[in-house]
Amino acid sequence: MEDEALTGGNMGNVRRAGDKVTRPAGPWTPAVHRLLHHLAAAEVGDVPAPVAVSADGTRETLTFVEGDVPAYPMPAWVWSEQALDSSARLLRRLHDATVEAVREGPWRSPTREPAEVICHHDFAPYNLVFHDGAAVGAIDWDFAAPGPRVWDLAYLAYRIVPLTTEDVGDGFGPRDREARLQRLVDAYGAETSVAEVLAVAADRLAALATFSDDQAIAQGRPELANHAALYRRDAATLQGGAMPRALGVPANGPLPRPRRR
């Protein structure tokens, strides 16, 4: 079988050979494999199945999940209501399935309170598997860790509403984004306000900027520092109230902090 590099990710050497994928492993891998087995047993969506870990513990082998995984520049169908609704509902199913999952680490990402579920930590169209425009599964679980539901929901909103100041070819105006953000929250069934999602999105982007800067140095990839600059710019826009006002969300001072449930 021909071995090929999978180029969609930014954080490691991922390769595919037939129906198997190999990728970097680490101390977090046993916890992620337990999670993947748990999700597969729950039958809530398509996820990779763990196959093996190399003898030296540096590479893992997983099954390849068949389907469409979009990448930037995103195809037009990613901005459909079907893609938005199905992504939110898939996230809800996956979250609900992890409520009773084993939380024992170590995890690659820090645990965040309230640890309501096990978060994916990068739940975005480029890590989702679509069939006929509907999200049916999720890949790249190596940064999973316990955290609040809204941590994943806010990042999905950032990517699929979208909330970024960058031109990603979606063609939406402020009113479109306002409606899409509310639709996303409703499709997930969140007990979270739009304002809370925006506040957490700002925190999420600030954390991602720091991580991207660190990885730019660790991997010798200066382009990741450019990503960090965008995340900080978008976080500042959210925190400053310009984007909330454009989305029709009142912004009288700082956005409200998430409720602790």
Summary of the structure (lengths in Angstrom):
residues: 261
radius of gyration: 17.8
end to end distance: 49.7
largest distance: 59.1
contacts: 814
relative contact order: 0.12
helix: 44%
strand: 14%
